């Protein structure tokens, strides 16, 4: 009887040990699964239940995985930020050269051409790119061929729209400049804008595909190549003594078309070879993307509305003065676009709601730290303006400070936009942009005739503040109370 009792106790002890082992492995699987995804979880589950030694050995391994993953994300973010900073720096140098060599009036025309090109490229533009990234990312693990097909269909749609807009714009440039603006000198900048817009739009699509594949080194190569082409062409023309407004615009075209070539060469082969029923994926893209395309296009209209309104209501000299302060502040939206490019693919793949909220909360802490660094840039504004643009642009100091503050507010709102997109609410962004545009357009029309360039800057700041408040209000409206507290306090559950 004693032996039987001892055997029973031994079997009970073994069962408890096995249960403890399984529970420990489950916790390790959950820890690593949140880092490495479903494929790694499946691989780890095949080894479960072997012994307590595996559990104890796996715990430090999970820590190493978390550390390695964090370092990889940080390295990718720094690489993309460096590439975008270098490209933006090349554009900045070219604009400084135009401002210093050609004067405020021709600098105003050049700024109008760049703003118009960016605006035209945004239909369907970034909205379609973000739609493709989001939808492809949600299918990435289990339906990779469908993800590739989504990317291809989005690219074909963007190509058709870009070519149609360019053809229409080139045919109507004289009419628009003479009849709508009453300024015949805008015809050439408009033609350059319509030529540059298709290349810019398709190069951005190529970057979106690379971001979906998380090939951030290729993204950096495309961005760097386009920026270097601009500055090399501009410097070559300057050294030869041929630096004119037309030559500067030719340098702009060289840069954007080289970026297009690089993005086409580096796009992964599976996207180009994707096969399937295009109509069904097109309907899927339209169902999600219609609101996002509207939202991003209206956002771009509002972003460029200050330059367009100043061109319409004032002289090229005023536009040039305003553009000098605006150009210096453009380093901040560069950071914003990099943060959004890094956050959206990862956020779209997170299926657990609480994990998504924690991810966004930590991203918000990151952008808050980045925004704090802008304060130093604002303080040294007077010295920077005179150093880069000469004393004739000294009046742009206040304009730069207001614009920098506006773009900082935009930076703080980026994680909130990511959350809305990850929760399939692009309609929220569209509605907000429509409402803000209704307010901003008459505000520009009233402020610019009375306050000039500073009026445009103040309206721009008010628009960014209202947009940030609207984004925060919408996020807190659609989220349960518990998730709202997590977002504010970064609670761990």
Secondary structure as a PSIPRED ss2 file (coil, helix, strand):
# PSIPRED VFORMAT (PSIPRED V4.0)

   1 X C   1.000  0.000  0.000
   2 X H   0.000  1.000  0.000
   3 X H   0.000  1.000  0.000
   4 X H   0.000  1.000  0.000
   5 X H   0.000  1.000  0.000
   6 X H   0.000  1.000  0.000
   7 X H   0.000  1.000  0.000
   8 X H   0.000  1.000  0.000
   9 X H   0.000  1.000  0.000
  10 X H   0.000  1.000  0.000
  11 X H   0.000  1.000  0.000
  12 X H   0.000  1.000  0.000
  13 X H   0.000  1.000  0.000
  14 X H   0.000  1.000  0.000
  15 X H   0.000  1.000  0.000
  16 X H   0.000  1.000  0.000
  17 X H   0.000  1.000  0.000
  18 X H   0.000  1.000  0.000
  19 X H   0.000  1.000  0.000
  20 X H   0.000  1.000  0.000
  21 X H   0.000  1.000  0.000
  22 X H   0.000  1.000  0.000
  23 X H   0.000  1.000  0.000
  24 X H   0.000  1.000  0.000
  25 X H   0.000  1.000  0.000
  26 X H   0.000  1.000  0.000
  27 X H   0.000  1.000  0.000
  28 X H   0.000  1.000  0.000
  29 X H   0.000  1.000  0.000
  30 X H   0.000  1.000  0.000
  31 X H   0.000  1.000  0.000
  32 X H   0.000  1.000  0.000
  33 X H   0.000  1.000  0.000
  34 X H   0.000  1.000  0.000
  35 X H   0.000  1.000  0.000
  36 X H   0.000  1.000  0.000
  37 X C   1.000  0.000  0.000
  38 X H   0.000  1.000  0.000
  39 X H   0.000  1.000  0.000
  40 X H   0.000  1.000  0.000
  41 X H   0.000  1.000  0.000
  42 X H   0.000  1.000  0.000
  43 X H   0.000  1.000  0.000
  44 X H   0.000  1.000  0.000
  45 X H   0.000  1.000  0.000
  46 X C   1.000  0.000  0.000
  47 X C   1.000  0.000  0.000
  48 X C   1.000  0.000  0.000
  49 X C   1.000  0.000  0.000
  50 X C   1.000  0.000  0.000
  51 X C   1.000  0.000  0.000
  52 X H   0.000  1.000  0.000
  53 X H   0.000  1.000  0.000
  54 X H   0.000  1.000  0.000
  55 X H   0.000  1.000  0.000
  56 X H   0.000  1.000  0.000
  57 X H   0.000  1.000  0.000
  58 X H   0.000  1.000  0.000
  59 X H   0.000  1.000  0.000
  60 X H   0.000  1.000  0.000
  61 X H   0.000  1.000  0.000
  62 X H   0.000  1.000  0.000
  63 X H   0.000  1.000  0.000
  64 X H   0.000  1.000  0.000
  65 X H   0.000  1.000  0.000
  66 X H   0.000  1.000  0.000
  67 X H   0.000  1.000  0.000
  68 X H   0.000  1.000  0.000
  69 X H   0.000  1.000  0.000
  70 X H   0.000  1.000  0.000
  71 X H   0.000  1.000  0.000
  72 X H   0.000  1.000  0.000
  73 X H   0.000  1.000  0.000
  74 X H   0.000  1.000  0.000
  75 X H   0.000  1.000  0.000
  76 X H   0.000  1.000  0.000
  77 X H   0.000  1.000  0.000
  78 X H   0.000  1.000  0.000
  79 X H   0.000  1.000  0.000
  80 X H   0.000  1.000  0.000
  81 X H   0.000  1.000  0.000
  82 X H   0.000  1.000  0.000
  83 X H   0.000  1.000  0.000
  84 X H   0.000  1.000  0.000
  85 X H   0.000  1.000  0.000
  86 X H   0.000  1.000  0.000
  87 X H   0.000  1.000  0.000
  88 X H   0.000  1.000  0.000
  89 X H   0.000  1.000  0.000
  90 X H   0.000  1.000  0.000
  91 X H   0.000  1.000  0.000
  92 X H   0.000  1.000  0.000
  93 X H   0.000  1.000  0.000
  94 X H   0.000  1.000  0.000
  95 X H   0.000  1.000  0.000
  96 X H   0.000  1.000  0.000
  97 X H   0.000  1.000  0.000
  98 X H   0.000  1.000  0.000
  99 X H   0.000  1.000  0.000
 100 X H   0.000  1.000  0.000
 101 X H   0.000  1.000  0.000
 102 X H   0.000  1.000  0.000
 103 X C   1.000  0.000  0.000
 104 X H   0.000  1.000  0.000
 105 X H   0.000  1.000  0.000
 106 X H   0.000  1.000  0.000
 107 X H   0.000  1.000  0.000
 108 X H   0.000  1.000  0.000
 109 X H   0.000  1.000  0.000
 110 X H   0.000  1.000  0.000
 111 X H   0.000  1.000  0.000
 112 X H   0.000  1.000  0.000
 113 X H   0.000  1.000  0.000
 114 X H   0.000  1.000  0.000
 115 X H   0.000  1.000  0.000
 116 X H   0.000  1.000  0.000
 117 X H   0.000  1.000  0.000
 118 X H   0.000  1.000  0.000
 119 X H   0.000  1.000  0.000
 120 X H   0.000  1.000  0.000
 121 X H   0.000  1.000  0.000
 122 X C   1.000  0.000  0.000
 123 X C   1.000  0.000  0.000
 124 X C   1.000  0.000  0.000
 125 X H   0.000  1.000  0.000
 126 X H   0.000  1.000  0.000
 127 X H   0.000  1.000  0.000
 128 X H   0.000  1.000  0.000
 129 X H   0.000  1.000  0.000
 130 X H   0.000  1.000  0.000
 131 X H   0.000  1.000  0.000
 132 X H   0.000  1.000  0.000
 133 X H   0.000  1.000  0.000
 134 X H   0.000  1.000  0.000
 135 X H   0.000  1.000  0.000
 136 X H   0.000  1.000  0.000
 137 X H   0.000  1.000  0.000
 138 X H   0.000  1.000  0.000
 139 X C   1.000  0.000  0.000
 140 X C   1.000  0.000  0.000
 141 X C   1.000  0.000  0.000
 142 X C   1.000  0.000  0.000
 143 X C   1.000  0.000  0.000
 144 X H   0.000  1.000  0.000
 145 X H   0.000  1.000  0.000
 146 X H   0.000  1.000  0.000
 147 X H   0.000  1.000  0.000
 148 X H   0.000  1.000  0.000
 149 X H   0.000  1.000  0.000
 150 X H   0.000  1.000  0.000
 151 X H   0.000  1.000  0.000
 152 X H   0.000  1.000  0.000
 153 X H   0.000  1.000  0.000
 154 X H   0.000  1.000  0.000
 155 X H   0.000  1.000  0.000
 156 X H   0.000  1.000  0.000
 157 X H   0.000  1.000  0.000
 158 X H   0.000  1.000  0.000
 159 X H   0.000  1.000  0.000
 160 X H   0.000  1.000  0.000
 161 X H   0.000  1.000  0.000
 162 X H   0.000  1.000  0.000
 163 X H   0.000  1.000  0.000
 164 X H   0.000  1.000  0.000
 165 X H   0.000  1.000  0.000
 166 X H   0.000  1.000  0.000
 167 X H   0.000  1.000  0.000
 168 X H   0.000  1.000  0.000
 169 X H   0.000  1.000  0.000
 170 X H   0.000  1.000  0.000
 171 X H   0.000  1.000  0.000
 172 X H   0.000  1.000  0.000
 173 X H   0.000  1.000  0.000
 174 X H   0.000  1.000  0.000
 175 X H   0.000  1.000  0.000
 176 X H   0.000  1.000  0.000
 177 X H   0.000  1.000  0.000
 178 X H   0.000  1.000  0.000
 179 X H   0.000  1.000  0.000
 180 X H   0.000  1.000  0.000
 181 X C   1.000  0.000  0.000
 182 X C   1.000  0.000  0.000
 183 X C   1.000  0.000  0.000
 184 X C   1.000  0.000  0.000
 185 X C   1.000  0.000  0.000
 186 X H   0.000  1.000  0.000
 187 X H   0.000  1.000  0.000
 188 X H   0.000  1.000  0.000
 189 X H   0.000  1.000  0.000
 190 X H   0.000  1.000  0.000
 191 X H   0.000  1.000  0.000
 192 X H   0.000  1.000  0.000
 193 X H   0.000  1.000  0.000
 194 X H   0.000  1.000  0.000
 195 X H   0.000  1.000  0.000
 196 X H   0.000  1.000  0.000
 197 X H   0.000  1.000  0.000
 198 X H   0.000  1.000  0.000
 199 X H   0.000  1.000  0.000
 200 X H   0.000  1.000  0.000
 201 X H   0.000  1.000  0.000
 202 X H   0.000  1.000  0.000
 203 X H   0.000  1.000  0.000
 204 X H   0.000  1.000  0.000
 205 X H   0.000  1.000  0.000
 206 X H   0.000  1.000  0.000
 207 X H   0.000  1.000  0.000
 208 X H   0.000  1.000  0.000
 209 X H   0.000  1.000  0.000
 210 X H   0.000  1.000  0.000
 211 X H   0.000  1.000  0.000
 212 X H   0.000  1.000  0.000
 213 X C   1.000  0.000  0.000
 214 X C   1.000  0.000  0.000
 215 X C   1.000  0.000  0.000
 216 X H   0.000  1.000  0.000
 217 X H   0.000  1.000  0.000
 218 X H   0.000  1.000  0.000
 219 X H   0.000  1.000  0.000
 220 X H   0.000  1.000  0.000
 221 X H   0.000  1.000  0.000
 222 X H   0.000  1.000  0.000
 223 X H   0.000  1.000  0.000
 224 X H   0.000  1.000  0.000
 225 X H   0.000  1.000  0.000
 226 X H   0.000  1.000  0.000
 227 X H   0.000  1.000  0.000
 228 X H   0.000  1.000  0.000
 229 X H   0.000  1.000  0.000
 230 X H   0.000  1.000  0.000
 231 X H   0.000  1.000  0.000
 232 X H   0.000  1.000  0.000
 233 X H   0.000  1.000  0.000
 234 X H   0.000  1.000  0.000
 235 X H   0.000  1.000  0.000
 236 X H   0.000  1.000  0.000
 237 X H   0.000  1.000  0.000
 238 X H   0.000  1.000  0.000
 239 X H   0.000  1.000  0.000
 240 X C   1.000  0.000  0.000
 241 X C   1.000  0.000  0.000
 242 X C   1.000  0.000  0.000
 243 X C   1.000  0.000  0.000
 244 X C   1.000  0.000  0.000
 245 X H   0.000  1.000  0.000
 246 X H   0.000  1.000  0.000
 247 X H   0.000  1.000  0.000
 248 X H   0.000  1.000  0.000
 249 X H   0.000  1.000  0.000
 250 X H   0.000  1.000  0.000
 251 X H   0.000  1.000  0.000
 252 X H   0.000  1.000  0.000
 253 X H   0.000  1.000  0.000
 254 X H   0.000  1.000  0.000
 255 X H   0.000  1.000  0.000
 256 X H   0.000  1.000  0.000
 257 X H   0.000  1.000  0.000
 258 X H   0.000  1.000  0.000
 259 X H   0.000  1.000  0.000
 260 X H   0.000  1.000  0.000
 261 X H   0.000  1.000  0.000
 262 X H   0.000  1.000  0.000
 263 X H   0.000  1.000  0.000
 264 X H   0.000  1.000  0.000
 265 X H   0.000  1.000  0.000
 266 X H   0.000  1.000  0.000
 267 X C   1.000  0.000  0.000
 268 X C   1.000  0.000  0.000
 269 X H   0.000  1.000  0.000
 270 X H   0.000  1.000  0.000
 271 X H   0.000  1.000  0.000
 272 X H   0.000  1.000  0.000
 273 X C   1.000  0.000  0.000
 274 X C   1.000  0.000  0.000
 275 X C   1.000  0.000  0.000
 276 X C   1.000  0.000  0.000
 277 X C   1.000  0.000  0.000
 278 X H   0.000  1.000  0.000
 279 X H   0.000  1.000  0.000
 280 X H   0.000  1.000  0.000
 281 X H   0.000  1.000  0.000
 282 X H   0.000  1.000  0.000
 283 X H   0.000  1.000  0.000
 284 X H   0.000  1.000  0.000
 285 X H   0.000  1.000  0.000
 286 X H   0.000  1.000  0.000
 287 X H   0.000  1.000  0.000
 288 X H   0.000  1.000  0.000
 289 X H   0.000  1.000  0.000
 290 X H   0.000  1.000  0.000
 291 X H   0.000  1.000  0.000
 292 X H   0.000  1.000  0.000
 293 X H   0.000  1.000  0.000
 294 X H   0.000  1.000  0.000
 295 X H   0.000  1.000  0.000
 296 X H   0.000  1.000  0.000
 297 X H   0.000  1.000  0.000
 298 X H   0.000  1.000  0.000
 299 X H   0.000  1.000  0.000
 300 X H   0.000  1.000  0.000
 301 X H   0.000  1.000  0.000
 302 X H   0.000  1.000  0.000
 303 X H   0.000  1.000  0.000
 304 X H   0.000  1.000  0.000
 305 X H   0.000  1.000  0.000
 306 X H   0.000  1.000  0.000
 307 X H   0.000  1.000  0.000
 308 X H   0.000  1.000  0.000
 309 X H   0.000  1.000  0.000
 310 X H   0.000  1.000  0.000
 311 X H   0.000  1.000  0.000
 312 X H   0.000  1.000  0.000
 313 X H   0.000  1.000  0.000
 314 X C   1.000  0.000  0.000
 315 X C   1.000  0.000  0.000
 316 X H   0.000  1.000  0.000
 317 X H   0.000  1.000  0.000
 318 X H   0.000  1.000  0.000
 319 X H   0.000  1.000  0.000
 320 X H   0.000  1.000  0.000
 321 X H   0.000  1.000  0.000
 322 X H   0.000  1.000  0.000
 323 X H   0.000  1.000  0.000
 324 X H   0.000  1.000  0.000
 325 X H   0.000  1.000  0.000
 326 X H   0.000  1.000  0.000
 327 X H   0.000  1.000  0.000
 328 X H   0.000  1.000  0.000
 329 X H   0.000  1.000  0.000
 330 X H   0.000  1.000  0.000
 331 X H   0.000  1.000  0.000
 332 X H   0.000  1.000  0.000
 333 X H   0.000  1.000  0.000
 334 X H   0.000  1.000  0.000
 335 X H   0.000  1.000  0.000
 336 X H   0.000  1.000  0.000
 337 X H   0.000  1.000  0.000
 338 X H   0.000  1.000  0.000
 339 X H   0.000  1.000  0.000
 340 X H   0.000  1.000  0.000
 341 X H   0.000  1.000  0.000
 342 X H   0.000  1.000  0.000
 343 X H   0.000  1.000  0.000
 344 X H   0.000  1.000  0.000
 345 X H   0.000  1.000  0.000
 346 X H   0.000  1.000  0.000
 347 X H   0.000  1.000  0.000
 348 X H   0.000  1.000  0.000
 349 X H   0.000  1.000  0.000
 350 X C   1.000  0.000  0.000
 351 X C   1.000  0.000  0.000
 352 X C   1.000  0.000  0.000
 353 X H   0.000  1.000  0.000
 354 X H   0.000  1.000  0.000
 355 X H   0.000  1.000  0.000
 356 X H   0.000  1.000  0.000
 357 X H   0.000  1.000  0.000
 358 X H   0.000  1.000  0.000
 359 X H   0.000  1.000  0.000
 360 X H   0.000  1.000  0.000
 361 X H   0.000  1.000  0.000
 362 X H   0.000  1.000  0.000
 363 X H   0.000  1.000  0.000
 364 X H   0.000  1.000  0.000
 365 X H   0.000  1.000  0.000
 366 X H   0.000  1.000  0.000
 367 X H   0.000  1.000  0.000
 368 X H   0.000  1.000  0.000
 369 X H   0.000  1.000  0.000
 370 X H   0.000  1.000  0.000
 371 X H   0.000  1.000  0.000
 372 X H   0.000  1.000  0.000
 373 X C   1.000  0.000  0.000
 374 X H   0.000  1.000  0.000
 375 X H   0.000  1.000  0.000
 376 X H   0.000  1.000  0.000
 377 X H   0.000  1.000  0.000
 378 X H   0.000  1.000  0.000
 379 X H   0.000  1.000  0.000
 380 X C   1.000  0.000  0.000
 381 X H   0.000  1.000  0.000
 382 X H   0.000  1.000  0.000
 383 X H   0.000  1.000  0.000
 384 X H   0.000  1.000  0.000
 385 X H   0.000  1.000  0.000
 386 X H   0.000  1.000  0.000
 387 X H   0.000  1.000  0.000
 388 X H   0.000  1.000  0.000
 389 X H   0.000  1.000  0.000
 390 X C   1.000  0.000  0.000
 391 X H   0.000  1.000  0.000
 392 X H   0.000  1.000  0.000
 393 X H   0.000  1.000  0.000
 394 X H   0.000  1.000  0.000
 395 X H   0.000  1.000  0.000
 396 X H   0.000  1.000  0.000
 397 X H   0.000  1.000  0.000
 398 X H   0.000  1.000  0.000
 399 X H   0.000  1.000  0.000
 400 X H   0.000  1.000  0.000
 401 X H   0.000  1.000  0.000
 402 X H   0.000  1.000  0.000
 403 X H   0.000  1.000  0.000
 404 X H   0.000  1.000  0.000
 405 X H   0.000  1.000  0.000
 406 X H   0.000  1.000  0.000
 407 X H   0.000  1.000  0.000
 408 X H   0.000  1.000  0.000
 409 X H   0.000  1.000  0.000
 410 X H   0.000  1.000  0.000
 411 X H   0.000  1.000  0.000
 412 X H   0.000  1.000  0.000
 413 X H   0.000  1.000  0.000
 414 X H   0.000  1.000  0.000
 415 X H   0.000  1.000  0.000
 416 X H   0.000  1.000  0.000
 417 X H   0.000  1.000  0.000
 418 X H   0.000  1.000  0.000
 419 X H   0.000  1.000  0.000
 420 X H   0.000  1.000  0.000
 421 X H   0.000  1.000  0.000
 422 X H   0.000  1.000  0.000
 423 X C   1.000  0.000  0.000
 424 X C   1.000  0.000  0.000
 425 X C   1.000  0.000  0.000
 426 X H   0.000  1.000  0.000
 427 X H   0.000  1.000  0.000
 428 X H   0.000  1.000  0.000
 429 X H   0.000  1.000  0.000
 430 X H   0.000  1.000  0.000
 431 X H   0.000  1.000  0.000
 432 X H   0.000  1.000  0.000
 433 X H   0.000  1.000  0.000
 434 X H   0.000  1.000  0.000
 435 X H   0.000  1.000  0.000
 436 X H   0.000  1.000  0.000
 437 X H   0.000  1.000  0.000
 438 X H   0.000  1.000  0.000
 439 X H   0.000  1.000  0.000
 440 X H   0.000  1.000  0.000
 441 X H   0.000  1.000  0.000
 442 X H   0.000  1.000  0.000
 443 X H   0.000  1.000  0.000
 444 X H   0.000  1.000  0.000
 445 X H   0.000  1.000  0.000
 446 X H   0.000  1.000  0.000
 447 X H   0.000  1.000  0.000
 448 X H   0.000  1.000  0.000
 449 X H   0.000  1.000  0.000
 450 X H   0.000  1.000  0.000
 451 X H   0.000  1.000  0.000
 452 X C   1.000  0.000  0.000
 453 X H   0.000  1.000  0.000
 454 X H   0.000  1.000  0.000
 455 X H   0.000  1.000  0.000
 456 X H   0.000  1.000  0.000
 457 X H   0.000  1.000  0.000
 458 X H   0.000  1.000  0.000
 459 X H   0.000  1.000  0.000
 460 X H   0.000  1.000  0.000
 461 X H   0.000  1.000  0.000
 462 X H   0.000  1.000  0.000
 463 X H   0.000  1.000  0.000
 464 X H   0.000  1.000  0.000
 465 X H   0.000  1.000  0.000
 466 X H   0.000  1.000  0.000
 467 X H   0.000  1.000  0.000
 468 X H   0.000  1.000  0.000
 469 X H   0.000  1.000  0.000
 470 X H   0.000  1.000  0.000
 471 X H   0.000  1.000  0.000
 472 X H   0.000  1.000  0.000
 473 X H   0.000  1.000  0.000
 474 X H   0.000  1.000  0.000
 475 X H   0.000  1.000  0.000
 476 X H   0.000  1.000  0.000
 477 X H   0.000  1.000  0.000
 478 X H   0.000  1.000  0.000
 479 X C   1.000  0.000  0.000
 480 X C   1.000  0.000  0.000
 481 X H   0.000  1.000  0.000
 482 X H   0.000  1.000  0.000
 483 X H   0.000  1.000  0.000
 484 X H   0.000  1.000  0.000
 485 X H   0.000  1.000  0.000
 486 X H   0.000  1.000  0.000
 487 X H   0.000  1.000  0.000
 488 X H   0.000  1.000  0.000
 489 X H   0.000  1.000  0.000
 490 X C   1.000  0.000  0.000
 491 X C   1.000  0.000  0.000
 492 X C   1.000  0.000  0.000
 493 X C   1.000  0.000  0.000
